[in-house]
Amino acid sequence: MITKDILKKLASNLMFEMEEEEYDTLEKEFAIFLKQMDLIAHIKDVDGVEPMTFPFELDINDHFLRSDVANNEINFDDMKVNVKDYEENKIKVPKVVE
Amino acid sequence: MTNKLIDEIRSSLDNGEIDSHMLFEEAVTKAKEYQKEYNCFVTILDEKQEENGNSILRGIPYALKDNISTKGILTTASSNILKDYIPLYDATVYKKLKEAGAVLMGKTTLDELAMGGTGTTCHTGIVRNPWDKRRMIGGSSAGSAACVALGIVPFSIGSDTGDSIRKPAAYGGVVGYKPTYGRVSRYGLFAFASSLDHVGVFARSVKDVCYVMDVIKGHDDKDMTSLVDHDGVYIDNINRSVCGKKLFYIKEAIDIDSNSGELKKIIDNFNTTIEKCRELGMIVEEVSFRKDLLEAIYPAYMCISCAEATSNNSNLTGIAFGNRVDGHSINDIMIKTRTKGFSELIKRRFVLGSYVLQKENQEKLFLNAGRIRRLIVDKMNELFKNYDGLIMPSIGEIAPFFDKDSDRLSDEYLILGNHLVIGNFGGFPSISIPSGFVDKMPVSVNITGRAREDALVLNIANKLEEVLGYRGLVKENE
């Protein structure tokens, strides 16, 4: 059973807020969603099946790690076009330690 | 000229009738002219970049979906949270096209963060279908499909996590190709659901898809899931005979008891298409597939994709980058930024994703979704031992009217509306090509093949396209 309180808790964990009417829509959507999830929860013959997290097994030739060399250096001039505030070559961000 | 096929544009470039500046101007002028009506673009470039590379694509304009990083060029993912974001590096697909001399002319509109199938959730408004402005083009690669359908560019790049290339291609009467997982590097693509995300191509013929794929495929050190390319050149293989190739379709998806006249016409079109396959010497057979698994495709997809998206998008906080909203503390800034930056639909999807990942739900929802994914993919691989490909109507409806559909979950389990996800579950190469018209709107057939066998899927699609007769289809404004 889903309640608005559970939904609010989930939204809060995700670090956003929603309007009351948006929660109403979400609650209705969840009723359908949970019905569909029942299909998943009660599907037959899944015991012992390993959950799939990747489309296919990679061949031995596909397994390799790149050499440990820098391949993506970003210089400050490129970076600063995308930041709100900076001083000399340092980016100013909000205080993150309280 | 930008409404022609690549061979024709190439030959006009080579014989000096046109040059790349004229082509760029033509594409940009058309794009601006159509922008108010169709909203294909987030950004239309003002200046043509110098083309340096050398390939068949040299000097030819194209468009990139706006969730693909382009250094120095606004890339928003059609979301308010990234509305001013300028990437610091180029995606590999963009870099390869640049090195091949192709000319970027714009960044296309998408459903916010690529999480939608309608083309109606973009931060700059809805994208309309070129064949009927009252209808959707579908999504999430909405602008990439529409700009090819309108003849603004001969090809464009999109991304496909559930059906986000193949569905809008089907609704828009163009070819949409999602290659094997890893065939094209995802480096620089904004991640939605990493185990399902693919970069792919829109064009007006299978041959043109091949020209583009031959440029963009291949292993990339920056994407450890990208595949080593043992494939050769696709364009060299597309005219091989397909006589004796075996295709199957799924009985449970076609045997639908429906009163919809539209669906019946789509099935009729599909049956005609199958006959054409047989005329080419292919064998087409009906096979049965577990119905409960087919009905579980959509919920399993929602579980996996929303869960992965919840995690992938947790970096959108406004701290390091993004459209930051001021606040009194770090948490306050993040909450205000995310509250303002994400639309309602995106928030709902994240809540679903978070719900299935909760400790008490993980086993029976998230992990079961992964188990269902495996059962479906195993069954497909078993069928692929006997068959070269799956052939199906791309989707069981023509492009819907704007007021008909929405991205809210429907409680109908329309198998024919969700089977394309199988291609993402198993990373199978999958192509949608126009197969005719129903009620004056384009309809399409889809071919999905074995993982890594892109060349065969493209070969079959090309031969079928030849006899279907819709190569180079384009809808230009009257």
Interface residues (C-beta under 8 A of the other chain):
Chain A: L7 L10 A11 N13 L14 M15 F16 E17 M18 E22 T25 L26 E29 F30 I32 F33 K35 Q36 M37 L39 I40 A41 I43 K44 D45 V46 V49 E50 P51 M52 T53 F54 P55 F56 N61 D62 L65 R66 N71 N72 I74 D78 M79 V81 N82 V83 K84 V93 P94 K95 V96 E98
Chain B: K71 G72 Y85 I86 P87 L88 Y89 Y181 G182 S195 L196 D221 K222 M224 T225 L227 V228 D292 L293 E295 A296 Y298 P299 A300 M302 C303 T310 T317 I319 A320 F321 R324 G327 S329 I330 N331 I333 M334 I335 R338 T339 F342 E344 K347 R348 F350 V351 L352 S354 Y355 V356 Q358 K364 L365 L367 N368 A369 G370 R371 I372 R373 R374 L375 V377 R408 L409 S410 D411 Y413 N424 F425 G426 G427 F428 A451
